[in-house]
Amino acid sequence: MPKKPDRIDELVKEIRRLSAKIDALLPQPEQSFYTIKDAAKMLSLPESWLRYNAWRGKIPSTKFGSYRRFSKADLEAISSGLKLEDEINKGE
């Protein structure tokens, strides 16, 4: 098998480098649903609190089989509700 000229190898490397740069600049798809563990980290709340309140229906979540997942809208609603509750408690 004949050896490829060095110039072609250089061009292939440059194309791969540029392709990686372009991929890094493109917006990445946002995750649709988050696990309780991920949601707890994002909201700075205990996993047990999220699990319990989602199970009771006190906070929004989606059930997938036996698992609970949180959408971005769910996380925003939970966060807004907690902020509102803090403001109400400050007024007492």
Secondary structure, 3 states (H helix, E strand, C coil): CCCCCHHHHHHHHHHHHHHHHHHHHCCCCCCCEECHHHHHHHHCCCHHHHHHHHHHCCCCCEEECCEEEEEHHHHHHHHHHHHHHHHHHHHC
